[in-house]
């Protein structure tokens, strides 16, 4: 068994959570949309879902 912080899937999900939180910040602070376009969030979530599927396919070690 490996520790949770050694899991690529866990880190990918943490990163997607941070991206989602950034999306909320943009929603409440419209000035940030100049730096982070709204379309980027949909694309990011799509890519994250594809990466999650890929990581689950290659993962064979459970976490503690």
Long-range contacts (C-beta under 8 A, 24 or more apart in sequence): 1-61, 1-62, 1-63, 1-64, 2-61, 2-62, 2-63, 2-64, 3-63, 3-64, 4-63, 4-64, 6-63, 7-59, 7-63, 8-55, 8-59, 9-52, 9-55, 9-56, 9-59, 10-63, 12-48, 12-51, 12-52, 12-55, 13-48, 13-52, 15-48, 16-44, 16-45, 16-48, 19-44, 19-45, 19-48, 20-45
